[in-house]
């Protein structure tokens, strides 16, 4: 799996990629991502996507399934998308990244990773898709 994440991280403007379970455990990383950093990012990304799901009622009456989020920082972006059932993909990119192209590449990467990467939650309440 790491080689697929390495391809994503080598896209123009990309920096790093981490595949994680919905309950915050890293399952794979691109090259150069320290294990402690990957674990921190996985826990943070799991929490962020969980919190962002609460905005579904604001987006559409009756709610809307969560798909992705992007957070902008002074020096770059953090992207989090659904990769498979119970799995998410987090990636970072520089300020100069083409946001639309990178978002598309992340979605393509998620599809390449496929449903065989689906992660069963350790606790049923951990995944509320």
Secondary structure, DSSP 8 states (H G I E B T S, - for coil): -HHHHHHHHTSTTEEEEEEEETTS-EEEE-TT--HHHHHHHHHHHHHHHHHHGGGHHHHSTT-----EEEEEETTEEEEEEEEETTEEEEEEEETTS-HHHHHHHHHHHHHHH-GGG----SSGGG---
